[in-house]
Amino acid sequence: MRCASGIEARQVDELAINIDPIQAGGRLTGDAMKAVIAYGDGYSVCDNCRKPNRLDYISKPPIAEFHKDVSAWLNMDSVRTVPGARRGFQAVAHTYVQKGDPVLLTSLSHYTEFLAVEGAGGIACEIPANDQHIVTPDAAALKIEEVKKKFGRVPVLAFIDHVDYQYGNMHDIKVIAKVCHQYDIPVLYNGAYTVGILPVNGKELGVDFVVGSGHKSMSSPAPSGILAATTERAAEVFRTTSITGDVTQRKFGIKEPEMMGCTLMGVTLIGMMASFPQVKERVKHFERELDNNRIVVDALLSVEGTKILSEMPRKHTLTRADTIGSFDKIAESHKKRGYYFSNALEEKGVTGVIPGATKIWKFNTYGMTKKQAVYLAEVFVEIAQENGLLLRA
């Protein structure tokens, strides 16, 4: 089945239970699917753009209202839509970081945070995670002092993940932000795995910026995301242009350099807007998601030799499993090697595990029904039994 010549129709989520760790929170809602078709043309949202000719001022469709709603939802003062969380990182880094400046990250930070720092000429200084793969406030304080001693000044900016992409662990962002502010370090909250998944209150957390990923966690087309800021920081990152052409004397009104004028034109923005009502509602029910995750985790742990490397009990649905002592033992002698595992899953209607992975791998149960979670749990146990693995009593 093809949707165009040479392009196969994608039916992953229609035909299987998808546990891909980066796809679970980005599945479009039915409303977003319809909006994508209606606004698929490149500049479709610009039909009614009037002075001052900026995206977040457009009232039809209600883009201006959407910006206000997202800002209030996150309890921040200003928000902009951006082409993915990484562009939010980039905008903030470019505003505060100059060549040679130390910037605080963590040993679990996403690579795009590092690239944002590198692009601005900064030097990455990582807060180490502890043996449980948790970044603690004490470790943050020690790292700041270490940086201060080495550079003669504190970091100019801190990128802190609330939930990291490697283990899906939850870090005490509120206290870490408090520590950073004691040194006057602005804090960027990386909510790529939280904004749109669970409740986020920027001012209660005490952060200066909140960055979210539309395509990862807000049921939005890619690339999309949001960057929210407090009033003080918004004036700096969302500053307006001051450049003037030397021949034409042209000026460009209230365009924002860090946003390159306008950001999401068309399908990405409209898809995010269409999903927003359902996204706002679903964050209120995150405990239900954790309940479903526990069903699957308990089933995996019932297979002898299996470990969960993420913190327990789970506080997020993104989970890292170690099956070196279980499913990987089968791979050692199986004719399909490690591919037997992903093949067996797909035969039972489950996709999203990296083909060939049987040692350490990640999965995400977000968005499942309880019935699906129970079925997935049964599938893991069945594959174990079919291959002679023992179950714990």
MIDOLO-752707 format. One line per field, with one value per residue (C-alpha): residue number from 1; residue in one letter; x, y, z. Coordinates in Angstrom, 3 decimals, decimal comma, padded with zeros to 6 digits, m for minus. Layout:
REM MIDOLO-752707
k: [NUM|...]
r: [a|...]
px: [X|...]
py: [Y|...]
pz: [Z|...]
This chain:
REM MIDOLO-752707
k: [1|2|3|4|5|6|7|8|9|10|11|12|13|14|15|16|17|18|19|20|21|22|23|24|25|26|27|28|29|30|31|32|33|34|35|36|37|38|39|40|41|42|43|44|45|46|47|48|49|50|51|52|53|54|55|56|57|58|59|60|61|62|63|64|65|66|67|68|69|70|71|72|73|74|75|76|77|78|79|80|81|82|83|84|85|86|87|88|89|90|91|92|93|94|95|96|97|98|99|100|101|102|103|104|105|106|107|108|109|110|111|112|113|114|115|116|117|118|119|120|121|122|123|124|125|126|127|128|129|130|131|132|133|134|135|136|137|138|139|140|141|142|143|144|145|146|147|148|149|150|151|152|153|154|155|156|157|158|159|160|161|162|163|164|165|166|167|168|169|170|171|172|173|174|175|176|177|178|179|180|181|182|183|184|185|186|187|188|189|190|191|192|193|194|195|196|197|198|199|200|201|202|203|204|205|206|207|208|209|210|211|212|213|214|215|216|217|218|219|220|221|222|223|224|225|226|227|228|229|230|231|232|233|234|235|236|237|238|239|240|241|242|243|244|245|246|247|248|249|250|251|252|253|254|255|256|257|258|259|260|261|262|263|264|265|266|267|268|269|270|271|272|273|274|275|276|277|278|279|280|281|282|283|284|285|286|287|288|289|290|291|292|293|294|295|296|297|298|299|300|301|302|303|304|305|306|307|308|309|310|311|312|313|314|315|316|317|318|319|320|321|322|323|324|325|326|327|328|329|330|331|332|333|334|335|336|337|338|339|340|341|342|343|344|345|346|347|348|349|350|351|352|353|354|355|356|357|358|359|360|361|362|363|364|365|366|367|368|369|370|371|372|373|374|375|376|377|378|379|380|381|382|383|384|385|386|387|388|389|390|391|392|393]
r: [m|r|c|a|s|g|i|e|a|r|q|v|d|e|l|a|i|n|i|d|p|i|q|a|g|g|r|l|t|g|d|a|m|k|a|v|i|a|y|g|d|g|y|s|v|c|d|n|c|r|k|p|n|r|l|d|y|i|s|k|p|p|i|a|e|f|h|k|d|v|s|a|w|l|n|m|d|s|v|r|t|v|p|g|a|r|r|g|f|q|a|v|a|h|t|y|v|q|k|g|d|p|v|l|l|t|s|l|s|h|y|t|e|f|l|a|v|e|g|a|g|g|i|a|c|e|i|p|a|n|d|q|h|i|v|t|p|d|a|a|a|l|k|i|e|e|v|k|k|k|f|g|r|v|p|v|l|a|f|i|d|h|v|d|y|q|y|g|n|m|h|d|i|k|v|i|a|k|v|c|h|q|y|d|i|p|v|l|y|n|g|a|y|t|v|g|i|l|p|v|n|g|k|e|l|g|v|d|f|v|v|g|s|g|h|k|s|m|s|s|p|a|p|s|g|i|l|a|a|t|t|e|r|a|a|e|v|f|r|t|t|s|i|t|g|d|v|t|q|r|k|f|g|i|k|e|p|e|m|m|g|c|t|l|m|g|v|t|l|i|g|m|m|a|s|f|p|q|v|k|e|r|v|k|h|f|e|r|e|l|d|n|n|r|i|v|v|d|a|l|l|s|v|e|g|t|k|i|l|s|e|m|p|r|k|h|t|l|t|r|a|d|t|i|g|s|f|d|k|i|a|e|s|h|k|k|r|g|y|y|f|s|n|a|l|e|e|k|g|v|t|g|v|i|p|g|a|t|k|i|w|k|f|n|t|y|g|m|t|k|k|q|a|v|y|l|a|e|v|f|v|e|i|a|q|e|n|g|l|l|l|r|a]
px: [000,000|001,482|000,486|002,509|004,837|007,763|006,447|004,848|001,950|003,033|000,701|002,903|000,521|m002,532|m001,210|000,829|001,446|004,324|006,706|009,365|010,696|010,660|007,366|004,874|003,988|004,048|001,219|m001,216|m004,760|m007,622|m008,197|m004,555|m004,758|m007,646|m005,891|m002,767|m004,761|m006,523|m003,349|m000,728|000,345|003,568|002,334|m001,263|m001,487|m000,411|m003,710|m004,725|m001,361|m001,620|000,674|002,824|003,371|004,451|003,234|002,176|m000,095|m002,255|m005,827|m007,347|m006,653|m006,340|m002,553|m002,223|m004,716|m002,866|000,361|m001,431|m003,064|000,225|001,914|m000,833|m000,847|002,847|002,528|005,114|004,908|005,706|005,900|007,000|006,573|009,830|010,938|011,647|013,056|016,563|015,747|014,607|017,965|019,737|017,852|018,638|022,271|022,820|021,427|023,573|026,658|029,761|032,990|034,738|031,844|031,246|027,741|026,195|024,735|024,474|025,992|022,510|021,845|020,639|023,172|021,192|021,844|025,566|025,298|023,470|026,326|028,946|027,237|027,430|031,102|030,519|032,283|030,219|030,522|028,604|026,996|027,672|024,751|025,052|025,070|021,277|021,538|020,048|021,347|021,148|021,142|024,288|026,090|024,964|026,361|029,676|029,959|029,251|032,002|034,347|033,594|034,028|037,451|038,540|037,194|037,189|033,439|030,244|028,449|026,462|023,568|022,270|020,474|018,673|016,459|013,454|013,236|016,310|016,213|018,620|016,844|013,582|014,572|013,097|015,510|014,775|014,673|013,057|015,887|018,560|017,116|017,222|020,894|021,669|019,827|021,921|024,757|022,585|022,681|019,595|018,003|016,561|014,124|014,308|010,764|011,082|009,684|007,377|005,624|002,487|003,002|002,587|001,760|004,485|004,392|007,378|007,134|006,496|009,628|011,483|012,983|013,684|012,834|010,652|011,364|008,972|008,940|005,767|006,655|007,959|005,384|002,573|000,943|002,280|003,880|007,643|009,551|007,692|008,178|007,736|010,004|008,493|010,150|009,631|009,040|012,650|014,155|011,590|012,850|016,296|015,584|012,545|014,197|013,207|015,476|017,468|019,396|019,181|020,242|023,039|021,770|018,014|017,749|015,315|014,143|012,133|009,633|009,156|010,728|012,768|016,325|016,377|013,128|014,376|011,180|008,495|008,863|006,166|004,325|001,566|001,032|003,359|001,748|m001,824|m001,270|000,024|m002,933|m005,464|m004,030|m003,678|m007,110|m006,525|m002,924|m004,049|m006,513|m004,212|m001,539|m004,085|m004,122|m000,433|m000,926|m002,955|000,018|002,301|m000,108|000,055|003,832|004,061|002,088|004,699|007,701|006,467|006,100|009,643|011,011|009,232|011,643|014,678|017,844|016,021|016,798|015,318|018,091|015,751|014,822|012,253|009,426|008,963|008,058|007,910|006,863|010,195|012,110|015,532|015,746|018,771|018,079|021,673|020,831|017,626|016,664|020,284|021,247|018,862|020,406|023,806|022,668|019,556|019,862|018,523|020,867|019,497|016,933|014,821|013,526|012,257|010,906|009,002|007,568|006,450|004,826|002,734|001,863|004,464|006,948|009,388|012,276|015,485|015,982|018,723|018,672|018,649|021,164|020,089|017,126|014,440|010,694|007,841|004,320|002,806|m000,646|m001,528|m004,849|m004,803|m005,841|m002,825|m000,507|m001,767|m001,333|002,213|003,077|001,780|003,808|007,107|006,332|005,257|008,479|010,473|008,603|008,773|012,557|013,012|013,683|012,686|010,121|010,608|008,128]
py: [000,000|003,315|006,889|008,100|006,644|005,062|006,020|003,281|004,182|004,119|001,985|001,231|002,411|001,107|m002,444|m002,938|m001,856|000,582|000,843|002,929|005,210|008,398|007,868|007,102|010,691|012,075|010,068|012,498|012,786|012,326|016,091|016,702|014,251|016,205|019,522|018,235|017,614|020,985|022,984|020,925|023,736|025,461|028,908|027,898|029,725|032,995|033,650|036,231|037,545|041,294|043,874|043,498|040,414|037,934|034,395|034,772|037,713|035,805|035,535|033,392|030,530|031,361|031,185|034,190|032,671|029,347|031,027|032,564|029,254|027,341|030,010|029,846|026,039|025,956|028,871|030,927|034,477|034,133|031,293|030,757|027,730|026,414|023,701|021,139|021,323|021,609|024,982|026,131|025,029|026,816|030,089|030,228|029,188|031,768|034,473|033,813|031,862|033,393|031,752|030,081|030,361|027,378|025,915|023,443|020,226|016,737|013,366|012,366|015,421|014,933|015,474|018,432|020,326|019,796|020,930|024,086|024,884|024,063|026,230|029,198|028,545|027,368|024,680|021,761|021,080|017,972|017,308|013,594|011,276|008,968|005,158|005,150|007,355|010,332|013,910|015,359|018,963|018,226|017,077|020,267|022,424|020,570|020,946|024,665|025,106|023,007|025,182|028,346|027,194|026,143|029,108|031,797|032,258|030,259|028,754|031,274|028,869|025,480|022,857|020,441|017,545|016,788|013,291|012,123|010,260|007,501|006,000|007,904|008,863|011,878|014,429|016,992|019,947|022,229|021,964|021,897|025,150|026,646|025,720|027,276|030,491|030,860|031,437|033,581|030,920|030,906|027,462|025,867|023,076|020,359|019,002|016,953|013,948|015,833|018,758|017,145|013,961|015,061|018,345|021,013|024,275|026,402|028,997|026,410|024,614|027,914|027,698|030,480|028,551|025,566|023,710|021,079|018,812|018,767|015,707|013,768|014,543|016,800|014,666|017,013|016,726|017,088|019,265|021,174|022,348|025,199|027,602|029,357|032,010|034,235|037,937|038,841|036,212|036,688|040,239|038,796|035,704|037,116|040,479|042,194|043,080|046,297|045,813|048,393|047,998|050,422|051,013|050,675|051,743|048,859|047,794|044,709|045,716|043,331|040,248|038,270|037,247|034,065|032,970|034,005|036,003|033,318|029,697|027,090|027,954|025,559|021,919|021,604|024,449|023,581|019,943|021,023|023,352|020,687|018,172|020,676|020,189|016,446|016,944|019,296|016,681|013,662|015,128|014,969|011,185|010,334|007,945|005,750|005,647|004,616|001,858|000,428|000,720|m001,236|m004,096|m004,407|m003,872|m006,517|m008,997|m008,343|m008,721|m012,064|m013,410|m014,666|m012,711|m009,529|m006,207|m002,732|m000,133|002,814|003,972|001,880|002,271|003,876|007,553|007,727|005,388|005,542|002,559|000,972|m002,809|m005,094|m008,554|m009,748|m012,468|m013,532|m012,812|m012,248|m015,731|m017,132|m014,867|m016,481|m019,752|m018,771|m019,049|m015,470|m014,243|m011,129|m010,566|m013,426|m011,136|m008,262|m010,781|m012,636|m009,365|m008,304|m011,693|m011,004|m007,458|m005,472|m003,074|m000,380|m002,404|m001,871|m004,926|m007,126|m005,590|m008,185|m006,778|m003,293|m001,580|001,000|001,011|003,418|002,344|005,839|006,044|002,375|001,134|m001,258|m004,046|m003,336|m003,215|m006,579|m008,054|m006,655|m008,116|m011,510|m011,282|m010,807|m013,781|m015,944|m015,242|m016,120|m019,405|m020,325|m020,053|m021,976|m019,063|m019,524|m017,366|m016,150|m017,529]
pz: [000,000|m001,101|m000,409|m003,411|m006,011|m004,194|m000,734|001,307|003,559|007,200|009,324|012,317|015,028|013,212|012,915|016,090|019,650|019,240|022,209|020,467|023,250|021,169|019,355|022,109|023,048|019,539|017,961|016,392|017,640|015,181|015,198|014,348|011,449|009,968|010,580|008,820|005,657|005,805|006,465|004,641|002,309|003,298|004,326|005,032|008,359|006,738|004,909|007,474|008,598|009,115|010,644|012,685|010,476|013,081|013,647|017,273|016,353|013,863|015,118|012,341|012,853|016,604|016,814|019,114|021,523|021,380|022,490|025,473|026,362|026,305|028,413|031,029|030,940|031,800|034,244|032,383|031,041|027,332|024,852|021,278|019,068|017,638|015,159|017,863|021,386|019,965|018,430|021,858|023,289|020,480|020,957|024,664|024,250|021,520|023,787|026,858|025,807|024,289|023,188|026,104|028,536|030,838|030,575|032,977|031,559|033,023|032,215|030,995|028,815|025,247|022,459|021,088|024,309|023,769|020,146|021,220|023,599|020,977|018,370|020,713|021,495|025,054|027,074|028,350|032,079|033,145|036,503|037,072|037,803|040,804|040,810|040,485|037,383|039,218|039,051|042,562|043,835|045,862|042,727|040,965|043,759|043,726|039,945|040,072|042,652|040,523|037,483|039,516|040,666|037,174|035,178|037,822|037,272|037,447|034,425|032,391|031,854|033,035|030,929|033,248|032,127|034,307|032,805|030,915|027,606|028,647|031,646|031,878|035,423|037,182|038,635|041,356|038,992|041,561|044,074|041,355|039,977|043,468|043,755|040,371|041,241|044,378|041,912|039,577|036,860|034,598|034,289|031,168|031,978|029,336|029,216|026,028|027,927|030,297|028,587|027,169|029,189|032,807|034,584|034,320|036,303|035,365|038,127|040,806|039,631|039,711|036,236|033,747|030,589|029,760|026,541|025,186|022,150|020,086|018,048|021,036|023,699|022,449|019,711|017,040|013,596|013,387|013,783|016,475|020,030|022,455|024,311|027,327|029,476|032,480|031,857|032,657|030,384|027,619|027,145|026,449|024,339|022,520|021,908|018,683|015,793|015,721|012,483|009,660|006,023|005,126|001,569|001,898|005,536|005,918|009,367|010,200|012,821|015,726|014,178|016,726|015,754|017,846|016,207|012,756|012,434|012,318|013,292|012,565|009,379|008,462|009,268|012,283|014,182|013,270|014,215|017,607|018,094|017,098|019,583|022,422|024,063|024,354|025,457|028,236|029,422|029,252|031,529|034,342|034,104|034,226|037,159|034,827|032,464|035,318|036,327|032,811|032,795|036,062|034,513|031,762|034,032|036,479|033,614|032,402|035,922|036,217|033,588|035,450|034,648|033,585|035,254|035,012|034,921|035,407|038,910|040,730|041,339|037,942|037,813|034,025|031,230|029,361|030,753|030,202|030,455|030,842|029,384|029,138|031,631|029,883|026,266|025,232|026,402|023,794|021,140|021,697|020,119|018,136|014,342|014,008|016,735|018,433|015,709|017,021|019,794|017,657|015,125|017,845|019,115|015,640|015,018|018,111|017,041|018,970|017,364|018,467|019,898|017,920|015,670|017,063|020,533|023,308|025,784|026,902|025,276|025,972|025,620|026,318|027,258|027,136|025,585|025,993|027,240|030,180|027,807|025,601|028,618|029,830|026,343|026,043|029,439|028,310|025,105|026,960|029,215|026,255|024,339|027,449|027,926|024,231|024,442|027,668|030,007|033,631|035,395|038,935|041,439]
